[in-house]
């Protein structure tokens, strides 16, 4: 089924064109990743497709049977409303029934639970409710009556993502899902689940993401936006890089040829008289085409920068028997480690296991409860945190960088200027004289990163450096860090980035336990999966050999089981009351024989039913513990 056709679309902001005369088609089942540097129109193009912006020129046709759903990088939530009100925003009987049911369960209101259960049954809403529960659980979205304004930025992003996935799963026969950086603020388990979900649901998709493994696992086509044009590449990210390299090589050859020809044609142009023949006029027109080609510049992210790092002595950082607690919560328990020059360590672990506290203690920004932290005299920390850039935004970009230093030292002698360093990190001369206030969020993150590197530290700590950075910038950063001779610590959920740069991992497992894993992120995940398969096989074997299986600690009630458990209590109460009433009658005044016989049969029947229901209630209640 044909979803979208675009012909000669053009969009500019002021005099700056984002893209010009681009044309494309989207078919049902396409999964497209858009790659471009920040500020070149990726998000704008998706907003045009979602009818949130309009193109300046060109034609856009969207199939009337297709719903376009946009997940934006900045969550569009109503702050004063609850999570539930933001997620279940449709005024639809099924959505309303699920919303009421979730609210009743969360508030543990038995009367409302009973009423909402009846509605759920009437509307046959259980299948969709099951999908809703899966999405909320996997994205760690709980406490639905909490007000959105009380959430962190990451929690808001996950709420917005949950809302989008629930939206496209409800009453949409044909949907084009547009996603702008969906993996920001997701841990690796969430990202892997999202990959599986998007593939399983057979969704037509267009996304912008810096997560290259995610792109490869979800998308089968990459569109590159560069110099206002759109280039199409079938296949994965590696294939895209190969095709781009070939294109750059071909373009470079064309430019070289044009420049050689340009010199000859320029000489001819200068010698020609004002009156020209038709033949010379066509040659003159061709000259201007050659001039445009000869003036082209190729901007490539393959930066190799041999930096002259501040000297790092033999002693870097020693941590001996370091302990740290917050109340009863253990963060570090007798941690011992001596950092060596040139080490590249990745830090992973669930939120709340102490990663940020560890980084602060390492730098001496936060005290340990006990133990020793010895920092070498020559160590200069460079800490790129998620806090972002905190400076006066009325400064120009070049002024901000020159306030740090005028030049950056190179290993083989010499310097590069602040302006040249900015250009290496994709700030062209025009952008360098822009005010910081006018930069996009991604450009500010790039400037923040650049400002850390430009200070020439010898112990770099990067906390989620890939969030909000475009892929061209990430290539620059990876190339820079691959040549970095000092110590490097990376906290990231970006599997590709970690695999490329770290040698081993500190795995924060909770309760103060930090495991030193000798490998990269992918190797760690493979070990985890292998361990889980062994555990599952062992569990399966145990179940087969034991006649009465023990309750599994990981067992959870399904939604139908939960509903059954809630109804059983009322049924047992009703049946017990009936049994007591019959018992009273049997023990009371004399009754006709026929009536006594019927009551006796009924009480025997009730006893059998109650035994079955009470046994089932006990089974379910154990699983509730």
N, C-alpha and C positions, 0 to 999 in steps of 0.2 A: 504494500500500500504506500502511495506517495504522500509524504507528510508536508514538506516545505520546498518551495522554489524561491530562490533569490536571484535577481538579475541586476547587475551593475549598481550594487549598493554603495553609497558614499556617505561618510559621516565625518564632520569636523567640529572642533571646538575652537571658536575664534578663527584665526588664520591657520591653525595647526590641524592638518588632516589626520584622522586616525586610520581610516582605510578608504580606498578609492576604487570604485567600479569592480567590486568583488561579486562573484556569482557562484552559487552552489546549490545542491539538492540534498535533501535528507529523506531517506526511505525508512519504513518501519523496520525495526531491529538494528538499525545503525547504532554503533557505540563510538563516539568521536571524542577525542581529547584535543583541546586547543592549546597550543604552545606559543608563547610570545613574552616579551619583556613587559613589565608593568608600564601602564600608560599608553599602550598601543591599541587598545580598543577591544580586548577580550570580553570584559564584563559588559561594555556598551553594546557589543553585538548580541549578547544573550538578552539584554534588556530590550533590544529592538525586537527580537524574536518573541519575547514575552509581552510585547505591546506596552512596555513601560517607558520606552523612548521611541522616537521615529527617526528614520534615515533622512538625510538631506536630499538625496536623490536615489533613484532606482525603484524597482518593483519587488514587492514581497507578497507571496501567495502562501497561505496556510490552509490546509484542508479543514473544512468546517467540522469534520468529525473528530479532529485532533484537539485535545486540551494541552496547552503548554504550561508547565509548572516550573517556576524558577526558585531555586534555593540560592539565596544571596550570601556573600561572604560575611556581611554584617547582619545579624539576626533582626528581623522586623517583627518584634513582639510588643504586645501592649503591656507595659511595665506594671501598671496598677492591677492587672488581672492575674488570676491564678494560672498555674501551669496547665491545669485541666481546661480552663476557658480558652487559653491560647491554642491548645492542641485540638480540642473538639469544637472548632469554630463553626462547623456546619449546623444549620438549623434543620436537622433531618431526624426522623423518628428513631432510626437505628443508632445514629451517633449520640442522640440525646439519651437513649436507653443505656448505652455503654457508659456515658459520662455519669449518669445517676448511679449506676451499679458500682463503678469505681469509687465514687464519693462515699457511698454507703459502706463499702468494704473498708475504706480507709478510716472512716469515723466509727466503725464497728456498731452501727445503728441497726439492730435486728429488725425493727419494723420496716425501715427503708430497704434493708436487704431483701426482705420477703417481697415487698412491692416491686423492687427493681428486677428480682428474679422472674416474676410473672411476666413483666414487660419483655425481658430478654427472651423468654420462651415464646411469647406471642409473636415476636418479630423475627424469630429464628436468627438472633444476632450473635450466637456463640462462636461461629467460625471466624467472623470478622473480629470479635473481641479477643479471640485467641491470637490472631495476627498482631493486634494492637499490643497485647501483653508481651509478645515476643520482642517487638520493636522497643518498647519502653524498657524492658528488662535488659536487653543487649546494650542499649545506650545509657544504662544506669540512670534512668529518669524515674524518680520516685517522689513521694510526698506531693501528690498532684494538687493539693489544696494550698501549697506554698505560693506566695506572691512572687512574680517574676523579678521584681525590683530587688529582691533579697539574694538573687543568684549571682554566682561569679560569671565572668565572660565565657569560660569554657562550658559551664552548665547551660547558659542561654543558647550557646551554639548547638548543644546536643538536643535541647528542647525543640529548637527550630528544625533540626534535622528529623527528629521524631515526627513532628507535625507534617513535614513534607512527605515522608514515607507513608504515613497513615493517609494523607490526602490522596496520593496517587493510587493507593490500594482500594479506594472507596469510589465506586460508581464511575470509574474511568475505563472506558473500553480501549481507547487509543490515546496514549499520553506521550508527550515529548518532555522528558525531565532534563532541565538545565541546572547544573550544579557548579557553584563557584567555590573552590577549595573546601570540599566536603570533609576532608580528613583532618583539618585543623582541630586540635583539642580532643582527638580520639586516641585512645591507647591502641596498641597493636592488635589486641583481641577484637576490639570494636572495628578496626579497619578491615581485618580479615573477615569478620562477619558481614560487614557492608559489601565487600567484594562478592561474597557468596550470595547475598540477598539480591544484589543488582543483576547478577548472572542468572539466578534461579527465576526471578520474576520476568525475565525476557523483556526488559524495559528498553525503549528507544531513548538514547542518552547522548547528551553533549556535556562535557565537563571541562573545567579548568582545574588543574591540580599540579602541585610541585612534587607529589609522591609518585616516583617513576614506577615502582613495583605495583602500586595501585592502578596506575594507567595501563600497565602491561596486562594485569590480571582482569581488567574490566573492558578495556577498549581495544578495537581492532583497526582503528584508523586515527592518524594524527594530522591535524590541520595546523600549519604554522603561519602566523601573521607576522610579516616583516616588511618594512618600508611601504606600508599601506596595501600590500598585496597578500593574497592567500595562496599557500602552497599545500598540496594534498599528498599524503604519504600513507599507503596501506601498510599494515603490519605494526610491529612493536616499536618501542623507543629506540632500541639499538639500530633498527633498520632506518628509522627517521634520521638518526645522526649520520649514518653512512650516506644516505641520499642527500642530506644537507651538505656534507663535506664535498660530495661530488659536484653539487650545484655551485658551491663557493669556488671550487677549483675551476669549473667551466666559466663562471662569471669572471674570475680573475684573469683567465686567459683572454676572454673577450675584451676586458678593460685594457689589458696590455696591448692587444692588437689595435684597439681603438686609439690608444694614446700615441702609438707609433704612427698610425695613419693621420691622426690629428695634427701632428707636427708638420707633415708634408702638406696637408690640406690648408693649414693656417698660412703657410708660406704662399700657396696659390691664391688664397683669398686676399692677402695683402697686395699681391701683384696685379690682381684683376682690375680692369678699368670699371668705371661706374656703369657704363652701358654693357649689358650682358646678353648673350644669346640665350635661346630657350634651353639649349644644352647646358650652358654654364649656370643657368638659373636652377636646374635640377641638381647640379653638383653643389650649388650653394645650399640648397635645402638639405641635402645629404650631409653637408658639413655640420649643420646644427645638430643633426641626430648623432653624429660621431662625437661632437663636443659634449653632449649630454652623457653619452656612454663613458667617455674618457674621464669625465668628472665624477663618476660614481665612486663611492667608498664602500669597502666591505668591512662590516663590523662583525667580528667573530669573538666568541667567548673563550677561545683557547688561549688563556693568559698563562705565561710562565714567568714568575717574578722571583728571582733569586735575591731574597732579602738578606741584609746584614743585621742579624738579630743581636740585641743586647746580650753580652756575654753571660752565659749560665754556668756557674761554678759547679764543682763536684757535688756539693751538697744542695739538694733541691728542697724537698719537704719530707720530713719524717713524722709519722703519726704513731705514737706508742700507747697502747692500752687505753684508747680513747673511749669514754663512755658519755652518753647523752640520753636523758629521759625528759619527757614532758608529762609530768604527773606519773601515772602508772604506765604510760606508753614508752617503750624502749625504741630509741632511734639508732644509737650505736652501742655495741656491747663488746668492750675490749678490742676495739679495732686497731690492728697493726698493719702499717704499710710504709715502705720507703719508696718515694717516687724517684725515677731515674730520668736523666736527660733523654729526650727523644721518645718518651712513652706516649702512646695514643690509646686512651681508655674511653670506652663508652659506658654510660651509666643508664641502667634501665630499672624499672620497678613500678608498681602501682602507685597512684597518688596517695600521699599520706604515709609513705614508708620512710621518708626522711632524706630524700635526694637533695632538696634545696638546703636543708639544715646542714647536711654534710659539706656542701659547697661553701657555705658561709663559715663553718668551722675551719675548713681547709685554708681559707684566706685570712683567718684571724678576725673575721667580722662578727663572730658569735662565739662565746666561750663554751668550752666543753665542761661537763660536770667533773670529770677527772681525766687523768692521762696527760700526755705531753704532745704538743704540736711545735716542731722546730722548722722554721722557714729559713732557707738559705739567704745570705746577705744580698746575693745578686738577682734574686727572683723578682720579676716584675709581672704581676698578674694583669691579665686582660679579661674582663668578665662581661660577656654579652648576655644580658638577662632579658626576660620577657617584659620587664618594666618599661622598656622603650626609651626613646630619646627625650630627655628633659632639659630643654634649652629655650632661649628666647627665639620665637619663630619669626621675628622681624629681621633676623640675620639672613644674608644670602648664603647659599650652600658653600661657595668658595671661601667666604669670610669665616664661616664656622670651622672649616678644615684648617685654614691658615692659622687660626687661633691655637690649634694644637701644635702644628709645626709647619714650616715653610716647605720642607723637603723630606723625602724618605730615603734612607741609605740602602745601597745595593751591595751584594756580597762581593762583586768583582770591582768595587770602587765606583765612585760617582754617586749621583743622586737622581731621583726623579722628583719633579715638583708636585705640589699639592694638586694642581690642575691636571697633571698627567696621571696621578694616582686616581683621581676622581674619574677620569676618562676610562681607565682600566676597569673600573667598577660601574661602567655603563652610564655615567653622567656626562653627556655631551656638553660642549662649551656653552650652548644656550641654556641648558638646564643648570649649569654651575652658577649662573648669575640669577637664577630664580630665588625667590624668598622661600625659606623652609616651610612657611605656612601654606604655600601653594602646592606642596608635594602631596602625592597620594600616600595612603597608609603604607603600601609596599615600598615606596621610594624612601619614606622616612625610616623604615626598618633597614633598608639597604644603607642609608647614610649612617645610621647608628652603628651598624656592623663595621662599615668602613672606618668610622672614627675610632673604634676599638683597635683595629688592625694597624691604623696609621700611627698609633702611639708606640708601636714596635715592642709589644710585650714578649716575654720568653716563656710564659706559662699561660696558655689560653684556655679559658673555660667558656664554652658555648652552650647556653640553655635554650633548647628548641630553636636553633638558628634558622631552620628551613621554613618555619611558619611565616606566611605572607611574603616570602621571597619568590620571584619568578624563576623559571628554569634557567634562562641565560645567566642570571645572577648566581644561581647555585653552581653552575658550571665554573664560573669565575672563582667562586669561593672554594670549591673542591680543588681546583688547580692551585690556588694560593696555598691551601692547607697541606696539599700533598708535598709541597716544597718546604713546609714550616719545620725548622730544625729543633724547636723547643718542645716542652711538654704540652700535651693537648688532652683536654677532657671534653667530651660531648654528651649532653643529655638530650636525647631525641627519640621520637617515635618513627622517624623516617628511616626505613630499613635500608634503602639503597644508599643513602648518605652515610649511614653508620658502617655498612659493609665495605664501602670504598675507603674509609679513613681510619677505622680503629683496629687495633691488634688484639685486644682482650676487653672483657666487660666486668664491671662491678654490678652484680645483680642484687638489688635490694629486695629481700624476701620478706621483710617485716620482722617485728620483735627484735630489732637490733642486729639481725643477721645479714651480712653482706658476703656474697659468694663471688670469688674471683674466677670467672669463666674464661678459659684459654681459647678464645675464638671470636668470630664476629657475630652479628645479630642473627643472620640466617642460620648459621651453625647452631646457635643457642636454641632457636625455634625448632629446628629439626630434632635436636636432642629432646626438647620438651614433648614434641609429638610422639617420638619413639617411646619415651617413658610412659606416656598416656596410653599408647597401644598395648604396652606390656601390662600396665595396670588393668586395662579393660579385659585383656585376655585372661589374666589371673582371676579377676572378679567373675568372669563368665564360667571359668572352670570350677570355681568355688560354688557357684549357684547350681551347676549340674551335679556336683557330688554331694551337696547337702540336701536332705529331704525337705527341711523347712528353712527356706532362705531367711537370713537375718535382714533386718531393716537397714537399707543403705543410708549413709549420712547425707548422700547427695540427692536422695529421692525427694521429689517435690510434688505437691498435688497439682493435677491438671485442673483446668477451670471447671470442667464438668464434675470432677471429683469434689472440688470445693463446694460447688452448688449442691451436690448430693449430700455432703456432710451437713450443710446448713439446713437442708430440708429434713434430714433424718432426725435431728433433735426434736423438731416439731411433731413429726410422725410418731416418734417413740412416746412423747408426752401425751399425745392424743390417744394412742393405743393403750398406754398404761392407765389413763383415766377411765377408759371404757372397761378395762379388765377389773379395776377396783370397784366400779359401779356394779358389774355383774356379780362379783364376789359378795358385795353387800346384799344384793338381792337373794343370792343363794343361801346366805346365812340368816336371812330375815324370815319373814312370815312364810307359811307353807304356800306353795304354788302348784298349779295343775301339773300333772305328770308331763304332758307334751311340752309345756313351757320350760319346765326344768330340764328336759332333754335338750331342747334347742340352746338354752343358756350354757349347759355343760359342754355341748359341742363347740359353741362359740368361744368359751374360755380356753379350751384346748387349742383351738385354731389361733387365738390371740397369743397364747404362750409360745407357740411355734414361730409365728411371725416376729414377735418381739425378740426371741432368741437370735433369729437371723439378722434383724436390723441392729440389735445391740452389738453383735459381733462385727458387723460391717462398720458401725460407728466407731468401735474401738480401733479397728484397723486404720481408719482414716485419721482418727485423733492422734495416733502414734506418729503418723507422717506429718502432722501439723506441728509437732514439737520441734 
